[in-house]
């Protein structure tokens, strides 16, 4: 079972967190840089 970090306080921050982690899991070879993940998040 996945544990949600305590810093997450809202639904939006939860969705952002899940999206960022999905990016890291599925496209790790392209998304090993957090800034790049943040850029993709803004585009999305």
Secondary structure, DSSP 8 states (H G I E B T S, - for coil): -----TT--SHHHHHHHHHHHHHHHHSTTT--SHHHHHHHHHH-
